[in-house]
């Protein structure tokens, strides 16, 4: 739980250093609503207690620490007054995306956002290269075992087509060498 408090400010500092365009989504349990500058541009997606228990049990992780962290986060969110979007099994991904788009409709309309396929490709490439650097950084540690370049990760398809949500399973070396494209987009 100490990481919850320590990492959040570091993530916010990193996000603040990013350029104004395009819009950025930051997520994770380390982000506290107390760190949010503008509550109109924030939403906390919280699972129902039943969904959280089911998901943790399915991964063999249903321990007290995760449940306590959920309680801490929910308490902070409620106290801050930022919007909460309850996530449960009755709403699919499309419903959830629609609810988030509705909450952020004015921010999304105001932009800035990537215009055109070339800008989308550049942003997707940047995201994938960030993953490459994270993996390389991990394996650069003295205690890390393995080879960064042969490590397989999930990357986003860099085709730049509007609406593409394809993932690409590839080695770090392959993505570092060129764009990650889903087979249908190669």
N, C-alpha and C positions, 0 to 999 in steps of 0.2 A: 504494500500500500504506500510505502514511502516513494516509490517510483511515480505513483499517481501525482504526487505533489511536486516532485523534482523535475520531471520531464515536461510537464505542461508549459511552464514559462520558456523552456528552450524551444519547444515547437512553435510557440507564438512568436518568439524572436525570429526564428527562421522564416515564418510566414510573412512577418512584417518587412523582411528584407527582399521579398519577391517583388517584381515589377507590378504595377497597377493592372496591367493587362496580360493575360486574360483573367477572368474570375478564378478564384482558387477555392477548392473544398479541402478543409482540414478536418480530420476525424480521429477519434481514438479516445480511450478511457482516460488518458492523461490530461485531456483538455477539460478545464474546469470553467463553469459559466462565469466565475469571477474574473477570468482572463479575457472575456469578450468585450471589445470596444463598442460594438453596435449590436444590441440584442435583436434588432430587426433583421439582421443578417446571420442569425444563429437559430438552430433547432437541435434539440437533443432527441435522438431516436432511442427510446428505451423499450426493451422487451418487457412483456408482461412477466411477472414472477414465474408463472407456469412455463412459458416458452423458454425462459432462461434456464430453469432447472432441467427441462427436457433436453435442450441443446448441450448443456454441460454434461449431463449423464450420458448422452450419446457419444461424447468424446472421452468419457472416463475422467472428467475433471470436476465433478459435482462436489467440490469441497467448500468449506466455510469461507475461505478467503475470497473467492469469486463472488459469493453471495453478499459478503460484507462490503466489498467494493461497489457492488451494484447499489446497495443501500446508501452508501456515502454519496455516490454520484447523484442518485435520485433526490436525496435530501438537499444537496447543493443546487441542483437544477430548480427544484420547487421554490427554494428560498430566493433565487435570483430572478424568477419571473420570466425566464426565456421560454419560448414555445417548446412543448413536448409533443412528440409524435409517438404514440404507442404502437409497437410492432408486435404482431401476433400472427398466428397461423391462418387467421380469417382473411388477411389481406396479402395478396401476392406482390411480387416485385413491381409490376406495373402500377398497382394501386399506391404503393409507397412512393414511387417516383412521382406519380401524379400529385400526391399530397405535398411533397417537397417542392415541386414546381409551382404549385399554387401558393405556398407560403412565400416563396422567393420570386414571384411573378414580376414585381416591380424592379427588383435588383437585376434579374435576368434580362428584362427588357432594356434597362438602362445600360447594361454591359459594363465594361468592355467584354468582348468575346471574340473568339477566333472567327474570322470571316474567310470562308473559302477553304478548299481542300488543302492547299499548300500550307496555310497557317495551322490547320488541324494536324497535318503530318508532322510539322516541326514540333508542335507541343507533345504529340505522342512519342516522337523520337526522344525528346528531352526527358520525358517520364521514364522511358525504358532505359536510357543511359544512366539515370539516377539509380535505378535498381542494379544495373551493372556495377556501378561504383560502390553501392552498399555491400554487395556480395564480395567484391574485391577487398573492400575495407575490412570486412569480417575475416576473410582468409589471410589477410596481412598480419593479423595478430599472432604472436608467438605460439599461443596455445591452440590455435585453430588447426584442425586436421582436415585435409582434403585439398582439392584443387579448384580454385574459383572458376577457372576457364571452362572446366568440364561440368560444372554444376548446372543442373537444369532448373529453370524457374518458369513461372507463368508471366508472360509479357502481354501487353496490349497490342492488337493489330495496328500497324502504322499506316494503313491504306488511306486514312483521312476521309473516307466516305462518311457522309452524314448518317448517323444512326448505327454505324458499325459497332458491335459490342463483342467481337470475336477476340478470343484469347489465343496466344501462341505459346506452346511449350517448346523451349529452346535452350541451348547452352548459353552461358554468359559470353563465351567467345564468339558465337554466331551472331548474337545481337549486337555485340560491340563492333563487329565487322560490317554490318549493314542492317537495313531495316528489317524489322520483324513483321512478316506478313502472313496472315492466315492462308492456308492452301488455296482457298477459293479466290483470294485477292492477289496471289503472286503473279 
